[in-house]
Amino acid sequence: MIKRYLAKIIAKDSQGLQLISAYCAGAKVKITEIKYLPKNKIFLLSLERLSKESDNNNFKINSICKFEFVDSVKSKNVNQNNLNLALELFHYQMENNPIYAPYATLILKGKTPNNIFEIPFLPIEFFKKEQVICKGKGIEEIFLSSGTTGKQSKHLVSDIPLYKTSYIKTFQQFYGNIQDYCILALLPNYQEREGSSLIYMVDYLMKKSFKIGLDKISNSFEKSRYWKIILLSSVKMTWAEIVPLSPYS
């Protein structure tokens, strides 16, 4: 029997941290495998990475990264105050969604989720074959997937105002006030078909965002003001701060 011993890499200075950073580059980390122990002032994360310190650097290994003497930790763009809200929504779906409830019951095998990471996700196949909606809810809009893998899946929306509010608030959480941006879109492939949720959302975001007219562009050029522009395309999404904006360019 071959004994395998755990190798430790300890960083005691900035050079050691750079070495660990290089070894962890490209590693995969699950949110559920990040822990902070406040009493011990230890921050832990379990990660899957390539064994760059060995001859076979394509070999995947599991490692634990440990930080000591950590007084506190913070997260960005993650609301940790309403973790129970997801569990409340789960129980609501279990009581009112005739498609989700039996599937989740089968997956959970009598267990009850204690956190958001234990809530089962509904496979996309159900959205292709069934009407996934809660009992007593009307359908205000039906969005269709592109159908690139075959049959289109359907997203049945019962509350359009709530649907709009959800992605406006998400935008604000990650980017800020939408009126601080000018949103431009180039989505020819999506415009050629009906029922695209992307077209629906982008159209609404463009209407809510800042409108840049030629007069404002000219003024921004003279005053050297900055405009934040988000360009959405069917290939990729990018954003940039562009200055100056000249009406003659």
C-alpha positions in Angstrom: 0.0 0.0 0.0 1.4 3.3 -1.1 1.2 6.1 1.6 0.3 9.5 0.3 1.2 12.5 2.5 -0.4 15.9 2.3 2.0 18.6 1.1 1.9 22.0 2.8 2.8 25.3 1.3 3.2 28.0 3.9 3.4 31.7 3.1 5.2 33.9 5.7 5.8 36.9 3.5 4.7 38.5 0.3 6.8 36.2 -1.9 5.1 33.2 -0.3 1.7 34.7 -1.0 2.7 35.2 -4.6 3.7 31.6 -4.9 0.4 30.4 -3.4 -1.5 32.8 -5.7 0.3 31.3 -8.7 -0.6 27.7 -7.6 -4.2 28.7 -7.1 -4.6 30.5 -10.4 -7.6 29.1 -12.3 -8.9 27.1 -9.3 -12.6 26.4 -8.8 -14.2 27.3 -5.5 -17.8 26.5 -4.4 -19.6 29.1 -2.3 -20.6 26.3 0.1 -16.9 25.5 0.7 -15.9 28.9 2.0 -15.9 29.2 5.7 -15.0 31.8 8.3 -14.4 30.8 11.9 -14.6 34.1 13.9 -13.6 32.6 17.2 -10.5 31.1 15.8 -10.0 34.1 13.3 -9.5 31.6 10.5 -10.7 31.8 7.0 -10.9 28.6 5.0 -11.7 27.7 1.4 -11.6 24.4 -0.4 -10.7 24.5 -4.0 -10.0 22.3 -7.0 -6.9 23.2 -8.9 -4.2 21.9 -11.2 -1.1 20.4 -9.5 1.3 23.0 -10.9 4.0 22.0 -8.4 4.2 18.5 -9.8 5.6 17.1 -13.0 2.0 16.3 -14.2 0.6 19.8 -14.1 -2.7 18.7 -15.8 -3.6 16.6 -12.7 -6.5 18.0 -10.7 -6.2 18.0 -6.9 -8.3 19.3 -4.0 -6.6 21.7 -1.7 -7.5 23.8 1.4 -6.4 27.3 1.6 -6.1 28.6 5.2 -5.7 32.2 6.4 -5.0 32.8 10.0 -5.4 35.9 12.2 -8.4 37.2 10.2 -10.3 39.7 12.3 -13.3 39.9 9.9 -14.5 39.2 6.4 -16.8 41.1 4.0 -18.6 40.1 0.8 -19.5 42.3 -2.1 -22.8 42.3 -4.0 -24.1 39.4 -1.8 -27.1 40.2 0.4 -26.7 37.9 3.4 -29.5 39.4 5.5 -32.3 37.6 3.7 -31.0 34.1 3.4 -34.2 32.8 4.9 -36.2 34.4 2.1 -35.0 31.8 -0.4 -36.2 29.1 2.0 -39.6 30.8 2.3 -39.8 30.9 -1.5 -38.9 27.2 -1.6 -41.7 26.3 0.8 -44.1 28.4 -1.3 -43.2 26.5 -4.4 -43.5 23.2 -2.6 -47.1 24.1 -1.6 -48.2 25.8 -4.9 -46.2 24.5 -7.8 -47.6 21.1 -9.0 -44.5 20.5 -11.3 -41.7 21.5 -8.9 -43.1 19.9 -5.7 -43.0 16.2 -6.7 -39.6 16.6 -8.3 -38.1 18.3 -5.3 -39.7 15.7 -3.0 -38.1 12.9 -5.0 -34.6 14.6 -4.9 -34.7 15.6 -1.2 -35.8 12.1 -0.1 -37.6 13.4 3.0 -34.9 15.9 3.9 -35.7 19.6 4.4 -33.2 22.2 3.0 -31.4 24.2 5.7 -29.9 26.7 3.4 -30.2 28.0 -0.2 -27.5 25.6 -1.4 -29.6 22.6 -0.6 -32.6 23.7 -2.6 -33.0 21.5 -5.7 -32.9 23.2 -9.1 -35.6 22.2 -11.7 -34.0 20.8 -14.9 -34.6 22.7 -18.1 -36.4 19.7 -19.6 -39.5 20.5 -17.4 -39.7 23.9 -19.0 -39.8 22.2 -22.4 -42.5 19.7 -21.6 -44.6 21.2 -18.8 -46.3 24.5 -17.8 -44.2 25.5 -14.8 -46.3 27.9 -12.9 -47.9 28.1 -9.4 -51.6 27.3 -8.8 -54.0 30.1 -9.3 -51.6 32.3 -11.2 -52.5 33.8 -14.6 -50.0 34.0 -17.5 -49.2 37.6 -18.5 -46.2 36.8 -20.8 -44.6 33.7 -22.3 -40.9 33.9 -23.1 -39.2 31.3 -25.3 -35.6 30.0 -25.4 -33.6 30.1 -28.6 -34.2 26.3 -29.0 -30.6 25.7 -30.2 -30.6 22.3 -28.5 -33.9 21.3 -30.0 -37.4 22.1 -28.5 -37.8 25.5 -27.1 -38.4 25.9 -23.3 -41.1 28.2 -22.0 -40.8 30.7 -19.2 -44.3 31.6 -18.0 -44.5 35.0 -16.2 -47.4 35.8 -14.0 -46.4 39.2 -12.8 -44.7 41.5 -15.4 -44.2 44.5 -13.0 -42.4 42.2 -10.5 -40.4 40.7 -13.4 -39.2 44.2 -14.5 -38.5 45.2 -10.9 -36.3 42.1 -10.4 -33.8 42.9 -13.2 -33.8 46.7 -12.5 -32.8 46.0 -8.9 -30.2 43.5 -10.0 -28.7 46.1 -12.3 -28.6 48.6 -9.5 -27.0 46.2 -7.1 -24.1 45.5 -9.5 -23.7 48.7 -11.5 -25.6 51.5 -9.7 -28.3 53.9 -10.9 -29.3 52.9 -14.4 -29.8 56.6 -15.4 -26.0 57.0 -15.0 -25.6 54.8 -18.0 -26.5 54.9 -21.7 -27.4 51.4 -22.9 -27.0 50.5 -26.6 -27.9 47.1 -28.1 -27.1 45.2 -31.2 -29.1 41.9 -31.1 -30.0 41.0 -34.7 -30.4 37.3 -34.1 -32.8 37.8 -31.2 -34.9 40.4 -33.0 -35.7 37.9 -35.8 -37.7 35.7 -33.4 -40.6 36.2 -31.1 -40.7 35.7 -27.3 -37.2 36.7 -26.5 -36.8 37.7 -22.8 -33.5 39.3 -23.7 -35.1 41.6 -26.2 -37.8 42.4 -23.7 -35.4 43.2 -20.9 -32.9 45.2 -23.0 -35.7 47.2 -24.5 -36.9 48.2 -21.0 -33.4 48.9 -19.8 -32.7 51.2 -22.8 -35.9 53.1 -22.0 -34.9 53.5 -18.3 -31.3 54.4 -19.0 -29.9 57.8 -19.9 -30.6 59.2 -23.3 -27.6 60.8 -25.1 -28.7 63.3 -27.8 -26.4 65.2 -30.1 -26.7 68.3 -28.0 -25.6 66.5 -24.8 -22.8 64.7 -26.7 -21.5 68.1 -27.9 -21.8 69.6 -24.3 -20.0 66.6 -22.8 -17.2 67.0 -25.3 -16.8 70.7 -24.5 -17.0 70.1 -20.7 -14.9 66.9 -20.9 -17.6 65.0 -19.1 -17.6 61.2 -18.8 -20.4 59.0 -19.9 -20.7 55.3 -18.9 -21.9 53.3 -21.9 -23.0 49.7 -21.9 -22.9 47.9 -25.2 -25.0 44.7 -25.5 -24.5 42.5 -28.4 -25.5 38.9 -29.3 -21.8 38.0 -29.2 -20.7 39.4 -25.9 -21.4 42.1 -23.3 -19.0 44.8 -22.5 -19.0 48.2 -20.8 -16.6 51.1 -20.8 -16.2 54.7 -19.8 -15.8 56.7 -23.0 -14.4 60.2 -23.0 -14.6 62.6 -24.8 -17.6 62.0 -27.0 -17.2 64.1 -30.1 -20.1 64.6 -32.6 -17.5 64.8 -35.4 -15.8 61.4 -34.8 
